[in-house]
Amino acid sequence: MTIALTVLGRDRFPAWVKRQPARVRRWLEAAGFVPEPEAGAAILIPEEDGSIKRAVACLGENAGPWDWAAIAARLPAGIYHLDGPVAPDSETAALGWRLAAYRFGRYKTSAGKPLAELAWPAGCDRDAVLRLEGAIILVRDLINTPAEDMGPGDLAGAARNLARRHKARLSVIEGEALLTGNYPAIHAVGRGAVRQPALIDLRWGPETAPRVTLVGKGVCFDSGGYDLKTAEGMRLMKKDMGGAAHVLGLASLVMGAKLKVRLRVLIPAVENMVSGNALRPGDVVRTRKGPTVEIGNTDAEGRVILADALAEAAREQPELLVDFATLTGAARIALGTDIPALFCNDDSLAGDLLACSAAEGDPLWRLPLWPGYAKQVESKVADLTNNPDGSYGGAITAALFLQRFVGPGIPWVHLDLMAWNTSARPGRPEGGEAQALRALFALLETKFGDGRN
């Protein structure tokens, strides 16, 4: 038997309480649930015989999936069904509830405790919810997996599994073949590791459809190289392939929804390690596009591998090019860990994406591609440097470095993100996190959704 769950906005809650029997009002008062519960509060309501057949919960304004996850987290195990037309968006309710149950359990030897479950709400698009849930879980699981089990080859394996599921084509260029294939920057960063660097290339959709290309930074572990990180700075560096995880998650949504696009996913996958063959400070690296890069700091390797991948992406002149990268600490200092930094060379595109971000409750904040800082990415001994002098505007100068490899005329979005929850909240446990994924997919649906099934 399911438990009826009444969910009310805080503005409607007082009127609902007045309509309840005195017994229920006394119960809510004794539990401290009235006069004004906080958003996300939930409570079981016993019947006269002590049985539990219903519950009530409170939502705040503009409720998103995490508000529903908070309700799920506060109710005991059981199966609940929504009682009445309380959710303007039943997909949001279902998604938040399902994500409240997410646990990364790959290395756990015991199962977790039973959790509250939600029966599918009436009118809910189950397929859409399951696609989103699956994409978010894919991103989280890939990021949470330790580098021991998530090297470049393992990342390629995850892409291969996704390609098989959706009948996409996958190719992987590894090791010394990166040099013959003219991906010298990817090879240079990854050559010092025992596990070979790779370029992962997934293609899906008809050749005649609009081209959408996704590029994800795939640094499977970042020691900092010879500019070695501290122990504290290295602790979370299994997450430095978070950009790669995001593009695979977004690709799963695009292919699952059958959007009318020609999708391409490019992931430069490396480990940034220390060895006799590793990249050194002061080395000059050639790139696929041609410009040379002086390595001012081996710990600024992400932009170097992205240079080759972006150059290859730009070669096909896609209608939209998006890259995801856990790129700079400067973006985190500016915006904190929850808000990815958005850079875009097209104001109309940026406006559309920010509108989707607001509608989905999936935050982004735009920072400028400020041309006044462009000289800072130039080198005295090479065309560019990966480590501009000074500590100011680091997220901007990193984006300006990447822009050199995109070229003019291609609508481009660059997302500099944390990809990690530093503390646990309902629906968002500490660990790997999908950020801006829902916003980006909403944008793609808006632009290319006429091909959905």
N, C-alpha and C positions, 0 to 999 in steps of 0.2 A: 504494500500500500504506500502511495506517495503522500507527502505532506504538502498541504496547500500553503504557498508562500505569497503573502500580500506585500507588494513593494510600493512604497509611497514616497513622493517628494516631500521635503520638509514643510512646504507650504500647505500640503494637503493632510499632513499627519494629525494636527489638532482636531480637525473636523471628524476624521476617522475615529479617533479615540472617543469622542463624545457619543458616537453611535454604538459603542461597545457596551456589553453588560457591565454592571458594577463590579462583578467578579474579575473580569478582564482588566478593567481600569485599575483596580487595586493591585493586581499582579504586576502590571507595567510600572506603577508607582513604586512598589516595593523593590522592583529590580532596577530602579533608577533610569527607566527608559523614557519617562515623561518628566517634565513637559516638552522637552525638545531634544530628541536623540541626535547624535552626531551622524554625519553622512557615513554610510557603510555599516551602521549599527544594525544588529539583527537579534531576534529573541524568539524562542519557542513559547507557544501559549498552550498550557494544559487544558484539557476538557474537565468537566466536573468529576469524572471518574478517574482523572489523573493521566489518561491517555493523551498522546500528542498527535494531533491531526492538522495543526496549522502553525504558522509562524508569520512574523511581520518584520520588515526591514525598511530602512530609510535610505533614500538616495539624495545626493546633493544636486545642484544645478549642473546642466551639461555633462551628465554622467557618461563616463567612458568605460572601457572594459575593466580598468583597475578598480573602479567603484564596485562593479559586480563581483570582482575577485575578492574584495574586502568582505562582502556579504557571505560569499561561499566560505571564506576562512573562519568566519565567526559562528557558523552553524555546525552542529555535530553531524556525524556520519548519518546518512539517510538519503532518500531520493525525494526531491522536492519538485513541485510543478508551480508555475506562475499562476496566481489566482487573479484573473481580471486583466484588462488592457493597461498594464502598468509600464510597459517598455515601448517607447516609440521606435526602438531599433532592437528587435529580438536577436539579430545576429551579434550585436554588441554584448548583450546579456549572455548569450551562449558562449561566445569567445572568452569573455572575462572569466566565466565560471570554469571553463575547461582549462584555461591557463593557470587558474588557482591550484589545479591538481598537478602542475608540472614539478617533477623532481628529476635531477640528474642521478640516476641510480646505477650507472654502468659498473661502478666499482664497489657498490654496497653489497654486503653479504646477507642482509635481512631486508624484508619488505617493510615499507612504511605503514603507518596506521591508516585505517579506512577514512575516506574523506566524504564530504557532502557531494552529492551528484544532482544535476539539474536535468529533468526531463526536457526534451526538445520543445521549445515554445512554439505555439501555433504560428504558422506562417513563416517560420524561420527557414532560411536558405541553408540547409545542412551542408551541402557541398561547398559553398563559399566559406562557411565557418571552418570546416575540416581542412580546406586548402590553407587558410590563414594559420590555423593552429599548427598544421604540419610544417609550414614554412618557418614559423617562429621556433618551433621545437628543433628543426634541422639546424638553424642558426645557433641556438643555444647549445645544443649537443656538440656541434663541431668545435665551438669556442671552449667549452668546458673540458673537452678531451685533452689530457696531458700530451705534451709534445712527443713523448715516447711513442704514443699511438697515433699521432697526427703530424707526421712529417710530410714533405712534398708528395711522396708516393701515396700516402694515405689520403691526402687531400684530392689527389687525382682519382683515387678509388671512389671517393664520395661523389665526385663529378661524374664518374663512369656509371655509378648506380643510378644517378638522376637521369643521365642520358638514356640508359636502357629503359627506364620507366616511361619516358615520354618519346621514345623513338627519335632521339636527337643523335647527331654525329659528334664524336669526341676524338680529338687528337692530342697527343702529349709529346712535346719536344723536351728531351732530357739531356743533362750532362753536356758533354763536348758537342753534341748536335746543336746546342744553342749557339755556338760560335759559327758553325757552318750555315745555320739558319738566320744569322745576323741578328742575334739577341745578345750582344756582348755585355750590356749592363746587368742583365739578369744573371748571366754566367759569372760575372765578376763578383757580385755580392754573395752568391751561393757557393762559389768554388771551394771555399775553405771548410765546408762541412763534409762529413762522411756521407750523408744522404744527398744525392744529386739534386741540383736545382732543376726546375722544370717550368715550361709554359703550358698551361692547360687551356685548351681551346674547344669550346662547345658551340655547336650551331644547330638551330632549329627553325622551322617555318619555311614558307615558300620564298623563293629567290625574289619574286616580284613585289613582296610586301615591304612596307616601310622598315628601314633598318634601325634597330635599337641594339646598342652595344653596351654591355656592362663590364666594368673592369674592377677587380677586387685585389687589394694588397694581400698577399699570402705569405707573410713572414711567419713560418710555423714555430720558430723560436728565435728570440732576439736577445743574444747575450750582450749586444752593443759592439761586438767585434773587438778590435784592439783598443778602441775607446770604450773600455768595459764598463757596463753598468754596475751599480752597487748591488748588494744582495737584495735590498728592498726593491730597487728598481727592476730587478730581473724576475722577481717573484711571480708577477702576473703575465710574463711575456709569452706564455702559451697562447694568450689572446691576440697576439699581434697578427694573426691570420683572420681577424674578425671581419675585415673587408671582404676577403674571399668567401667567408661563411655567408655574408649578407648577399653577395651576388648569386650564390647558389640558391639561397632561400627565395630571392626575388625571381630568379629564373623558374623555380618550381611553381610559383604563383602564375607567372606569365604562361607557361606551358600548360599548367593544369586548367586555367581558364580559357585556353586556346585563343589568346588575343591575336589579332591579325597583324603580326609583325614578323620580320626576319630577325630572330634573336641571335646574338652572338655574346658569349661570355668568355672573357680572357682573364686568367689568373696567373700572374708570375709567382711561383711558389719556391721559396728558399728557406734555408736556415742561416742566420747571421752568426757565425761562430768564429772562434779563434783557432788558428792552426798555422803551420809554416807556409801554407798556400793562401792564407786569408788576405783580403783586401787591407791595404795599409793606409793610414792617414798620409795625405800628400800624393797618393796615386792619382793618375788621370785615366778615366774610363771613357771608352767610346760608346756611343748609343746607336740604336737602330736608325734613328732619323738623321744622325750625322754629328750634331753638336757634342763636344767633349765636355766631361764633367770632372772637375777637381774634387777629390774626396777630402773635404775639410774635417769631416768627422765620420767615422765608420758607423756611428749610431744613428746617422740620418740616412739609412739605407733604403727606407720605404719608397721615397721619391725617386731613387735611382732605378729600382726595378720597375716602378710604374712608368718611367719614361719610355722604356721599350714597349710595354704593353699599350700605352696610350698612342704611341706612334703607329703601331700596327692597327689599332682600332680606327684611328683617323684616316688611315690609307683608304678605307672603304667609304669615307664620307657619309657616316650614318646620319639619319634624321635626328637621332638623340644619342648622346654619349654620356653615361653616368659612371663615375667611379666612387667606390667606398674604400676608406682607408682609416685605420687607427694610426694617424700620421704624426700629430704634434702634441706635446704637452702644452704648448701655447694656447691651443683651442680649448683645452680643459681649464686652464687658468682663466681664460676669458669667459667661458660659458658654463663651467662646472661639468659634472659627469653625465648629466641627464639630457643635455641639449647638444645635438650635433651642430657643427658649424657648416653652413651652406655657402658655397661659392658658385657663382653662375655667370656666364658671359652673355646671357640673354635675359633682359629685364622681364619680358612677357612670360618666358618659361619660369623664371624665379617666382613671379607673382602667382602663376598657376600652382606651382608646387607648394608655396606657402599657404595658399587657400586650401589645398588638400591636407596639409599638415594641421591646420586649424580645425577643419571638419572632422578629421580622424582622431584628434587629440594626441597626435604623434609629433612632438615638438621639433622644430628646426629654428635656427636663427641665422639670417644672412649676414655675412661679413663681406667687405669689398675686395675686389681684385684691383687694388689701388695701384695705378700705373706709376705713381711717384716712388714706389719701393722697388721697381723693376731692376734698377741698377744694382741692388743689393745681391741679386742672384748671379751676377757676373763675376768671373774669376780673373785674376791677373795672369794666370798661366794656362788657363783653358777657357772654353767658351762660357761655362757655367760653373758654379760651386754648389755643392749640396749643403753648405754650412755658412750662410751669410754672417758677416761680422755683426756683433751686437746681439742683444737678447730681446729686442722689441719687435712686435708684429710677426712673430714666427709662423703663425698659422697662415698669414697673408703671403709671406715670402715663399712658403712651401707651395701654396696654391699657384703663385706666379711662376715658380719653377715648372710645375706640371703643365701650366698653360702653354709653355714653349713647345710642348710635344703634341698639343692638340691641334694647333693651327687655326687660322681664321675660317669663319663660315660654318662651323659645326656647333650646334647648340650643345653646351656641355655643362654638366652638374658635377661638382666635386663635394663630397661629404667627408668631413674630418670628424670621427666619432670615437667614443670611448668603448662601446660594445661590451660593457660590463656594468653590473649593478654592484656598487661597493657595500650595500647593506640590503637586507631582505625586507620586502614589502609585499602585501597580498598580490599574488599573481606574478611577482617579479623577485624570485629568490636571488640571494647573492650569487653572482657568477655571470656567465655569458648572457648577453641580451641583444635582441634584435631592435635596432633603433632606426627610425625613419622608414622602416620596411613597409608599413601600412600606408604611409603618406606617398611613397614612391609608386606603390602598386595602384593606389587610387588615381594618381596622375596618369599612369599608363592605361588604366581602364577608361579614363575620360578621353584620352587621345586615340586609343586603338581598340576600344571595347566592342566595336560593332562585329567583331569576329567571334564573340563568345558563344558557347553552346548553352 
